[in-house]
Amino acid sequence: MRTYKSVLAEHASRVLQVPETDVLALIEYPPNRELGDLALPCFRFARTLRRSPQEIAAELASALQSVAAFASAAPAGGYVNVHLSRSQTTHEVVDHVQQNVDGFLSSRRLTGQRAAIDYSSPNIAKPFGVGHLRSTMIGQAIVRLLEADGSETVGINHLGDWGTQFGKNIVAYLKWGDEEVVRQDPVRELLGLYVRFHEEAKADPSLDDEAREWFKKLEDGDERAVELWQWFITESRKVFDETYRLLGVSFDYYLGESFYNDKMQAVVDELRDKGLLTHSEGAEVVDLTEWNMPPCIIVKSDGATIYATRDLAAALYRHDELGADRLIYVVGSEQTLHFQQLFKVLERMGRPWAADCRHVAFGMMKYNGERLSTRRGKVIYLEDVLQQAIQEAKSIIEAKNPNLADKDAVAQAVGVGAVVFNDLKNDRMHEVDFRFEDVLNFDGETGPYVQYTHARACSVLRKAGFENDAKVTVDAYTQVDDLTWNLVHHLAQANEVFERAVDDLDPSQVARYVLDLCHHFNRFYHDVPILSAPADLRQERLALTNACRTLIKKVLFLLGLEAPERM
């Protein structure tokens, strides 16, 4: 569905003989709704048209009077203020949402594209902490947003399953580990051993030499080293998969760092053949001075490759083998320089699709104001947080609605939703200070508030005899009061917000939108009679209720939350 801004832009463009895109970029929502539902400032056109903004506004307002979608158009000091036809707009919006919410949200602009999204990517033998929540859920939401706008997606979990840390893991396990104890709680026990390694190494630096030796054995295919490494991966995946199950997150591929071990030499050879490698302090690097960046190290002075080499190999594989024409990396903002270097090296290698690579950065997750550190054992396990949130939800259900059917399933949906939405409602570039009292507060601007609003709308419709996804038909909307209009007007902006969120790869925009939609709906619910209204108004308000329910459910899905029908 075209937005009403687009309708205004189309007609104004025709009258003024200027590009529609130029007009669309200028259209505003007036701060005072009494002025109008839309406003177009005409000052930018004055020089081109060689007329005053006031004259242009007057001519445009006169021409817009005949457009059926507009109830009125009036000039005001160089602006044109437009009131939409309440009855027509309400009918179009409510009917479209009910009939085809996917088409209402999206015009499927990305049809024909294929995007590879790298997200979550925890380290093997280390905990899945709350710090991983951001990449995991921002990434999952981006996958769903892109798919909703027509793109094919390839979700990739780039597991951290290689590097010198595994030498440390092996040494720590062989010295202090117990197989049965580790099997009972693999990741926590392996973390304890990893932390102990660093504590012991402070007093005994030879442990670092042993760790390097064991990692060299792993690189050389030593049977015992490979056996332990694979065991660490298997046990870690079991724990990770349980957390992903709770979050409702899935991937198309688990391709860890080790997957690219046999693919990096080809990258090094190509860089050499193209004359892009230079020597710097014994290392081989790609010089990026011209672009105001430090050199990108490809081969270290000891002959070993580095993570930049691995990421180049991964990028080539995702494009050439997985068929992605767009690569997206959901990784913390501290890696911004790395990805700038990566994309520039790909460009210098002659890969035009480097322009379609995007680093989706996000702010750090802190805990009660402090930075988390795996090495120091300062970790908050995400699974613990999720389980605590589920228990809190269950306690609230027992207190407020003990006879609720499927209490456990609803508690899980609400508890997990509280944790996920608390993250996604924040602008992704902002740091998030994780505090239990905020996450487990189910009042205010929270996931449970949005879920409860959906359940409230479902309840109204059930009482009226409408179940599941039944449509409420209305021939015409005769009376649209101010509260109802405020709700419809916000509903009508969904496509605009959705497309901006897709373009910015920022799920927080749809999260904030759905919060505002719930605020508008709840004011409508409290102040406008629905079930007790006269028959014609009752049907109109039930249709609007169903449209809100439908859109809220869709947005919850896009954000990775469930939408319980009863709470």
N, C-alpha and C positions, 0 to 999 in steps of 0.2 A: 504493500500500500504506500502511495506517495504521501509524504508529510504535507501538512497544510502550509508549511513554509515553502515547500516546492511549488504548491499551487499558486501562492502569491508571487513567487519568483518568476514562474512561467508567464503569468499575465503581465506583470510589471516589465519583464524583458521585452515582451511584444509591443507594449505601449511606448517604452523609452528607446527601443532599438539598441539595447546593450546586452551583452552576454548574460544568460540566465545564471551562470555560476557566480558572476560578479554581484548580481542582486542577492542571490541566496546567502552569500557570505555576510551580508549586511543586516539581514532580518533579525530582529530582537523580540524578546518577550518583555512587554512593558512592566516596570516595577509595580505599577498600580493597575490592576485588572480593569478598573473602571475606564481607563483610557482606551483599552482595546485588548484583544487576545494576541495580536501580532503588531509589530511596528517596523516601518521601513524608513530609515533616515535617507534623505535625498541629497545631502551635501556633496557626496563624492561625485555625483553626476553633473554638478553645476558647471564645472570647467569644460567638460566634454560637450554638453548640450548648449553651453553659453546662455544659460538662463539661471535665475535665482532658484535656490532650493525650495522657496515658498511657492513659486510658480509651478515647478515640477511636481511638487506634492499635491497641489490643487488639481492639476491635469490628471495625475495618476488616480487620485481619490475619485474623481468623476468617472473615469473609465472603469474602475473596480466596482462601481455600484451595481453593474449588470451581471456580475459573477455570482452564480447560484450559491457557491460555498460561503459567500460573505453576506452577513446581515447588514453591514454598513462599512463605509470607508470614509474617513474624514481627515483633512489636512490639519496639522497643528505645528506651526513654526518650523517648517522644513521637514517634518515627519508626516508619514501617512499612518494613521492608526486604524487597524482593521478589526472589526468584531466578526467572528465566525458565526454562521447560522447554527444556533444551538441544536435545533431539532434535526437538521440534516447531518451535522457532524456526529451527534450522538448515535444516530441510526447507522451511519457508515462505520464508525469505530467499533461499537458494540457488536454489530453483525459480523464484521471482519474478524475480530478477535475470537468470537465463538466458532465461526466456520473454519478458520484457518489461522491459528495463532502463529504458526511458523512463517506464513506468508506476510502476516501483519508486521512481525518483527524484522523480517529480512527479505531483501530482493535477490538474495543469493548471488551477490556480486562476485564471489570468488570461485564460481563454478569453473572447472577445468584446471584449477591450481591444485598442487599437492605440497603440503608443508610437513616437514619433519620437526617435531618439537622435542627438545632435550629437557627433561625436568625430573625432579626429585633427586636421583643420583646419590644415594647414601654410600658411605664407605663400608666395605665388608669388614667384619670383626669389630665394628664400632656401633654404638647405639643409634637407633632411629630416634633422635631427640626432637624437641619442639622446634629447634632451629630448622629442621628439614620440612616443617609444615608449609612454610612459605613457598618454596620452590614446587613442592608437590601439588598444592591446591591451586596456586596461581597457574601452574602448568596445565593441570586438569581442566580448569575453567577456560583457559585459552584454547585448548583442544576442542571443547564443546562450542565455544563462540565461533571458531573458524568453521567447524562443521555446519553450524546453523546458518552460516553465511555462504555455504556452498562448497567450501574447500574439502578436498580429501586430506586426511591427516595420518601421520605416522608418529605414534607416541613412543619415545625411546627413553629407557632408564639406563643412563650411562654410569653403571655401577663403578665405584672406586675399588677395583679388585687387583690393583698392581702397584708396585712401588716399594721403596725401601722399608715402609712401615711393616710389610709382611715378613721381612727379616727380623724385625723386632718382635712381631707376634710369635714367630716360630721359636726364637730364643727364649722368650718369656714362658711359652707353653712347655718347652722341653725342660726348663729349669724348675718351674714352680707349678705347672699345671697338673690337673687330674682329669683324665678323660671323662669319668662318670660325672664329676661335678660340672664340667663344661657342658656335657650333653643335657643336663637338667635345666640350665639357663645359659645358653651359649653366649649371647652377645654381652650380657652383664659380666659373666666370668672372664671372657676374653678382654673386655674393657679393663677389668680389675688387674689382669696380668699386664696389659699395655701400660697402665698407669704405674704399676710397680716397676716395670722395666725402666721408665724414665726416672723414677726416684732412685733406683739402684745405680743407674748409669751416672748420676751426679757424683757418686763416690767411686765408681769403677768404670772409667771411660772405655775400658777394653770391651765392655758389653756392646758398644756401638760398632767396634770392629767385628765382633761375632755376628751382629745383625747384618752388616754389609756382606760378610762371607755367606751367610745363609740366603740372602737375597740373590747373590751371584749364583749359588747352587740352584735356586729356583729358576733363574734365567737360563741356566744351562740344562734344565730338565732333570735335575737330581730326583730320584724316585721318592725319597722320604719328604723332601721339600714340597714337591708337587702334591703328594698325598695329603699333607697337612693343609696346604693352601686350598685345595679343592674341598676339604672337609670344612674349613672356615667358611667358604662360600656357601656350601650346602646348608650349614646350620644357620648362617646369617639370613639366607633367603627365606627359610621357614619363618623366622621371626618377622622379617620385613613383610612377607606376604600376609601375615595375620593383621598387621597394621593397615596395609593397603585394603584388605577386606573390610575392615571397620570404616575406613574412609570412603569406600566405594570407588577406589582408583584402580585403573588398569593400564597396561602398556601393550603395544604391539610387539616391542622387542626389548629384551634385556641384553644389551650389548655393552659389557664392561670394558674397562680400559685394556685388559689383556687381549680382547678380540682383535685389536689393531696391531699387535706385536709384529705380525708378518707383513704388515701393510705400510710400515713407516719407511723402510729402505727405499721403496719406490718414490716416496715423497722427497727424500734426501737426494736421490739420483736426479730427479726432475729439476730440483732447485739448482743442483750443480750444473746440469746440462744447459740450463737457461742463464747461467752466469749470475745467479741471484745470491749465491753464498760468498761471503767474505770472511776472512780470519780476524778474530778479535780476542786477544789474550788467550790464545790457544783453542778457542771455541770457533765453531762455524756459525755465522749469523746472517740474517737478512737485514741489510742496512735500511732503516726507516727514518733517517735523519731528515730527509726532505719533507716528511710529513709530521715533523716535530714529535717523534716517538723514539724511545730507546730501541736499540737493535733487538730483533726477535731471535732468541737463541734456538738453533735447530739441533746442533750436535755439541755437547759439552766438551771441555778440554780432555776428559778421560775417554772420549769416544762414544759415550752413551747419549741416546736421544733424550728429549725432555717432553713435558706435556704439550708444548706447542706443536711438536712434531706429531704427536698422537692425535691432537685435535685437527690438524691438517688432514691426516689420513682418515679420520672419522668424517670430516666434512666431505671429502671426495667420495667416500663410500656411500654416504647418505644421498648425495646427488646422483652419482653414477650408477650405483647398484639398487638403491631403494627408490629411485625415480623422483626424489623431492626437488622441486624447483625453488623452494623457499626453505631456509634453515633458521630455526628459532631456538635460542638458548635461554632457558629460564634459570639464571644463575645470579647470585648476589652481586651487588654493585661494586664490591671490592675487586671483582674480576674485570672491571670495565676496560682497563688498559690492555689486558690479555686479549680480549675479543676485538678491540680496535686493531691490534697487531695482526691477529689471525685473519680478519677480513681483508686487511690491506695486503698481506702476503698472498692470499688467494687471488686478489685482484692482479697483483704483479705476476702471478703464475699464469695469467691469461684466462681466468675463469670469470666470464661476464656475470654469472649468477652470484658473484660475491656481493653485488649491490643489493641482492635480495636476502642477505643474511642479517639477522637481527638479534642483538643481545637484549633480552628483557630483564633489565636489572631490577633489584628490589632492595629495600633497606634491611639492615641487620635485625635479627630477633634477639632481644635481651631478656633476662629473667630478673624481675624485681630491680631493674636498673643496672644489672651487671652482665658483662659479656660471658657467654658460656664457653667452656674449654674442655674438649675431650681429653687432651693430654693431661690436664690436672684432675680429671675425673669429675669436673663440674658439668653435669649433664642432667637434664630433665627429660625423662623418657616420654615420648609422645603417647605410647600405649597407656602409660599410667594416667596421663592427663585425660585421655579419651574415656578410660574406664571410670575415673572419678566423676567426669561430667555425666556419664550415663547413670551412675548411681545417684547423683544429685537430681537428675531428671526423674528418676524412678521415685525418689522420696517425695518430690513435688506432686507427682501423679497420685501416689498413695494418699497424700494429704488432701488433694483437691478433687480427684476423680477416681476413687479406688475401684469402681466397677468398670473402668475402661477396658474394652476388649484389646487383646494384643499389647498389654502394658509393656512387656519387655521390648517388643519391636519399636513401639513409639518412644520409649525411653532412649533406646539407642539412636533413633533418628534425631531426637531433640538434643541429646547430649553431644553427639558428634556434630550436629548442626551448629550448636553454640560455639564449639571450638573453631570450626571452619569459618563461619561467618564473621567471627570476631577478628579473624585475620583478613579476610577478603574485603571487608568494608573499608579498610584503610587504603589510602593511596599507596600503591606498591613501592614508591620511592621513599616513603617515610619509614623510619625505624619503628619497630613494634616492641613495646615493653610488655612482656608476657606476665600477667598477674592473675592468679587463680580467682581472686575476688571479682575481676572484670569478666573473665571468660565464663565463669559459672554464674554470673548474674543474668537471669533470664528475662529481666525487665528492660525496657528502654530499647535502644537501637541494637537489637540482637537477632540472631538467627531464630531462636524460639518465638520471638515476637512476630516475625514474618510467617513462620510456620503456623502459629496460632491464628493469625489473621486469615490464612488460607482455610484452616479448619473451621473458623467462624463462618466464612462464606459458604463452605460445604454444609454446615448445620442449617443455615437459613434456607438453602436450596432443598435439603432433605425435608424440612418442615413444610415446604411448599409442594412436595411431591416429585421433585426432580432428583434423580440419582445419577451418580457417576458423571459421565461427560455429556449428559443430555443438553440439548440446545433450548433456549427460551426464545421463542419467536415473537416479534413485535412488528406490526405493520408500519407504525409511525409513532414518533415521540412528540407528544402534545405539550407537555409541561416539563421544562428543564429548569429547576430552581438553581440558585447560586451554588449551594453545596454540591448538588448533583453535577453542575457544570464544572466546578473545580476538579472533581474526580475525573470526569470525561476528558477535560483539557489535559490533565496529567497523563491519562491513559494514552491519549493521542500522540504523546511525545516519545513513546517507547522505541519506535524505529530509529528515531534520531539519536537517542542515547545508545542503543545497541550498536549502530554502525560506528559511532565515535569510539565505543569501547573496543570494537574489533580493530579499528584503524590504529588505536593507541596501544593495543594489546594490554588493556587495563581492566580487569574484571571489577575493580572497585566502583567503576562508573555505573554498572548495572546493579551492583549491591546497594549503592546509595539511592538509585532510582527506585528500586523495589521498596526500600524503607519509606521513601516519600509517598509512594503509591499506597502502602499500608496505612500511613498516617491519614491520607485523604479518605481511604475507604472506611476507616474506623470512625472518622468524624461523620461521614455519610450514614454509617450504620447507627450511630447513637442519636443523630439529630433528624434523620429523615425516615418516616415510617415506611417499612417495606411490606411485611406480611399483613399489617393492619390497614394498608392503604386501599383506596377504592380500586376496583378490579382492573381498570385500564392502567392506572399508575402502578399498581402492584406488579403487573406483568413487565412494565418498563423497568422498574427498579430491580426485579429479579433478573432480568436480562443483563443489566449493568453489573449486578452482583456476580453473575456467572462469568462475565467477561473478565472481571477483576480476579476471580478465582483461577480462571484459565491462565491468565498472564502471570500471576504470582507463581503458580505451579511451574510454568515454563522457565521463569527466571531462576527459581530454586534449583531446577535441574541443571541449568547452565552453570550455576555456581557449585554444583556437586552436593546439594542438600536434598533430602527427601521431603515430600509434602504430605504429611499425615492428614487424613480426612477427619480424624477425631483426636482430640487432645484433652 
